[in-house]
Amino acid sequence: MRFYCAYSERLIAKYATNEKMDAERILELIPDDWILKGTGSDTLLSYLSITLNDRLSKEHNFKIAKNIIQMEELNVENSFVKLQKAYVIVTPERICKVCQRKLAGMINLL
């Protein structure tokens, strides 16, 4: 029986960060008499440590990515507001700096 326990511990430790391995389901399947801490790196404690670190890292990276996206949205909104505020007033007295003609009759405004 201990052979299967050691083999199972190595297997779950090896694939601890695999997306398809459901940690909650694995913990449900592990018998109560298994020892949490052992002598090697392929122990149940090692699996739990790797799995928790992986999940926390992914969660942290997701929050960072979400905040970066929100910041980018704010930057785009800010740029849009600045562009909306930019305008030119064309009066009958305005003169083109290139051809020196009055602009009043030359521009069709929408």
C-alpha positions, -999 to 999 in steps of 0.1 A, spaced: 0 0 0 29 24 8 42 18 -28 10 33 -42 11 61 -18 46 71 -28 38 67 -65 7 89 -61 26 115 -42 53 117 -69 26 119 -96 6 147 -79 38 166 -70 50 164 -106 17 178 -121 8 201 -92 7 232 -115 -13 215 -143 -45 233 -151 -64 201 -155 -56 188 -120 -83 199 -96 -66 203 -62 -99 202 -43 -109 169 -60 -74 154 -54 -76 163 -17 -110 146 -15 -95 114 -30 -65 112 -7 -71 88 22 -70 102 57 -42 79 68 -16 95 44 12 113 61 12 150 53 50 154 57 76 130 45 113 129 38 114 137 1 103 165 -21 74 143 -35 53 145 -4 17 157 1 30 188 18 52 196 -12 21 192 -35 0 215 -13 28 241 -12 34 240 -50 -4 241 -57 -11 270 -33 19 290 -46 9 285 -82 -27 295 -75 -16 326 -56 8 336 -83 -19 332 -110 -44 352 -90 -18 379 -83 -9 381 -120 -45 383 -130 -51 412 -107 -20 430 -121 -32 424 -157 -67 437 -147 -53 469 -132 -31 475 -163 -61 472 -185 -80 496 -163 -51 521 -164 -50 518 -202 -87 525 -204 -83 556 -183 -54 568 -205 -75 563 -236 -104 582 -220 -81 610 -210 -67 613 -245 -102 613 -259 -113 641 -236 -82 661 -246 -90 656 -282 -126 667 -277 -114 699 -260 -91 708 -289 -109 730 -315 -103 759 -339 -125 789 -342 -128 801 -377 -140 837 -380 -145 858 -411 -113 876 -401 -90 845 -400 -64 844 -427 -47 813 -441 -10 815 -432 0 798 -464 -20 816 -491 -29 847 -471 -66 845 -481 -96 848 -457 -109 815 -445 -145 825 -441 -158 814 -475 -133 785 -480 -143 759 -454 -175 738 -453 -182 729 -417 -203 698 -409 
